[in-house]
Amino acid sequence: MFLGALTDKAQQSFFLELARLVAITEGDVAAFEESIDWSNAGSPTLAHFYKQMIDAMTSETERQKFHALVSELGYSASSMPFNTLHRSYARHGSSRPSTEDFDESVGLSEKLSSVFANAIKAKGADPELTKRVLNNLIEHGIELSEINNTLVKIKLSLMPEIREPALLALVDDIFARRQEAVQTLTLPERKAIMLELTAMGDVSGSMEPIERKILEHIQQGLGLDVEFLDEAAGIVQKINAASLEAFELITE
């Protein structure tokens, strides 16, 4: 809706990385955990697990919203996997991706592997947390002798004590890598980015506590007033309500 001002490639890349992160923040962790075949969960690599996490934690509506943002910036996402950014994008009307459009290719599952590894290293040794992990894995039918390091890390990655700091660290990573782009953003551009990210966070009609923390952290990084998120959320809800009213008017 408000991305017309973002014409710089580095700024667009910065925004898309944040939008993708917000898209995977909300999700039914309990349902994802129940869907895991714990008897084989320790066999694949952790990177494979994080790819599964991305798929499970991102709804079709969120993917559609993300691809709509990609299109608004003038890129085609018709053949672009959600997990990979930048070099996969092609301008509308182009038959092949342009290597000049973005400056690097970032695999989301690889980034998740890194930030979760750091979060687990920082907090995973907590005795109480370790006890909960082992008990939970046993509840999933896994013998104590079969519990390996990969299973423990997978279970830890699903726990809020690890998940929240890992995702916040990924926000910091994006800001650090895109520091030059952030510094060139004007105040209206920062507000436009925050409004669009708020709309992504509210795409399901509600905002989970962890989504709000992520958005608050992004807002702080953008140097916006603390009340802007609430103002943006109110505007997004009004826009969504107006869109629903328009749809009902057309279809009645």
N, C-alpha and C positions, 0 to 999 in steps of 0.2 A: 504493500500500500504506500509506503513512504520511503522507498529505497532509491528513488530517482537521483538523489544527490550523490549516491555512492558510485562514482565513475572510476575511481582509482582501483586498480586490480588488487593491490595489497589490502586496501580497506574492505573490498568485497570478500577477499579470502578470509580476513579476520572475522567478518560478520558470519560467513557461512560455517566456519569452524564452531563459533559460539552457538549458532542455531542448531547445528547437529548435536552438540553437547546437551542443550536444553531438551531436544527431542528424545534423547535416551534416558533422561533423568527420571521421568515419570514412568511407572509401570508396576505391574502386580508381581512383586518379588516372590511372594508366597506361591503363586501359581507357577511361576518359572521354576522355583525350587522343586515343586511337586512333579514337574514334567521331566526332570533330570533322571536319567537312568543311572542311579548311583553305583550300581554294580560294575558299570563300565566307565564311570565319570573320570577315573584317575588315569585312563589310558591315553586320550588325546592330549595335545599340548594345551597349555593355558591360553595361548593365543586363539586356539579353536574354541575354547570355552567362552572367551570374551566376544567372539563373533556370534556365538549362540545367544549370549546376553544381549547384544545389540538387537538381534532379530526379535527376541522375546520382549524386550523393554520398549520397543518402538512400534506403535500402532500404525495401521494403514493410514489413518487420518493424519498422523504426525508426519509420515513419509510424504503424503500428498501435499501437506502444508510446506514441507521443506522444499519439495520440487517446484512448488509454486513460487517460492522465494527465489530459487535458482532461475526460473523462467523470467521473473520480474527483473532480474539483473541482466537479462539478455542472453542467457546460456541455455543449452538444451540438456535435459537430464534424462532423456528417453532411454538411453542405454547405459546409464551411469549407476553403478552399485553404490548403495548408501554408505558402505564402509570406507570408500576411497574418495578422496577429494582432489580438486585442483586439476591435475593433468588430464583427468578423464572428461572434463567439461569441454564441450564444443560450442562455438557461437551458433545461434540460430541460422540455418541455411548452409552450414558447413557440413561436409560429409565425414570429417575426421576431427578429433580433438586437436586444439592448438596448443603447442608447447609454450607459446608466448603468453597465454592468458593468465596463468598462475605460476608462481615461482617454485613450487615444490609439490610433491605428492605425499599426503599424510594418511596412513592407514589408521582408522580409529581403533581397531582391535589392538594394534601394536602400542598405541598411546595408552590405552586402558591397561595393558599388561604392565607398562612402566609405572604408571601412577599407583596402581593397586599394589604392585610389588613394594613400592616405597611405603605405602600406608600399612601394609602387613608387617614390614620390617620395623616400623615405628611402634605399632600397637599389638601386633600379633603374638608377642611373647607374654602378654598379660595372663597370669595364671587363671583368673576367673573366665576370661574369654576362651582360653585354650580348653578348659573344662567343659564349657558350653558347646564348643565345636565338637569335641570328642563324643560327648553324650548325644548330640544331634546326629552325628554320623552313625552311631550305633543304633539309634532309633530308625534310621533309614535301612537297617538290616545289614550293615557292614560289620564284619568281625574286627575286633581291635587289632588283630595281627595283620589285617588287610589294609588298614588305614595308612596311606602314604602321604608324602609332602604335598603332592598335587591335589589330593582330595581335601586336605586341610586348607590349602590356599583357595580352592573353589568355594568351600563353605564360608571362609572368612570374607570372601569378596561379596557375599550376599548379605552380610551383617551390616547394619547401619553404622556401627562403630568404625568400620573400615570403608564402607561405600561412600559415606559423606565426605570424609577428608580426601579420599582419592579423587572424587569429582571436583571438589574445590581446588585441589592441586592441579587438575587439568585446566581449569579456568586460568590459574596463575601461569601455567605453561603456555597457553595461547597468548596471553597478554605479554609474556616475556619475549616470545618469538615474533610477535607482531608489534613490538614497541614503537618502531618507526611509523607504522601505519596509524597506530592509536594517537600518536602525537600530532598527526596532521589532521585529525578529525575536528571539525568545528562543533560548537555546542549544539546546533540544530541536527547535525549528523549523528552525534552521540545520542540525542534524544530519539531520533528516528530508529536507530539500532535498538535502543532499549524498548521502545514501543513494540517493535516487531518481535523481539525476543519474548516479551511479555505475552504477546498473542500466541506464540508457539507454546509457552508454558501453560496457557489457559485453553488450549485447543480442545481439550476433553470437557471443558465446561467448569473445571475446578483446578485448583493449584495445590499440589501436595506440599507439606512442610519442607521437604528436601529441595523441591523445585524453587520454592521461595528463597531458601538460603543461597542456592546457586545464583538466582537472579539478583539478590541483594549483593552478592559478592561481585557480580559483573557490574552492577550499578556503581559500586564503590570504585572499581577499577576505571570506570568511565568518568569518574569525578562528578557524578550527578547528585543532586540533593536527595536526602534519604526518603522524602515523601513522594518522589517522582514515581516509584514503582506502584504505589497505591493509586496514584492519579492515572497512570497508564493502564492498570488493571481495570479501573472504572470505565475508562474509554473503550477498552477492548470488549467489556461486557455489553456496553451500549451498542457497539458495532455489531456484535454477534446477535443481540436481540433484534436489531433493525433488520439484519439479513434474514433471520427466521421469520419476522413479520412480513417481509417482502416475498419470501418463498410461499408463505401461507396465502398471501393475497393473490399470487399468480396461480396457485394450484387449487384454490377453493372453487 
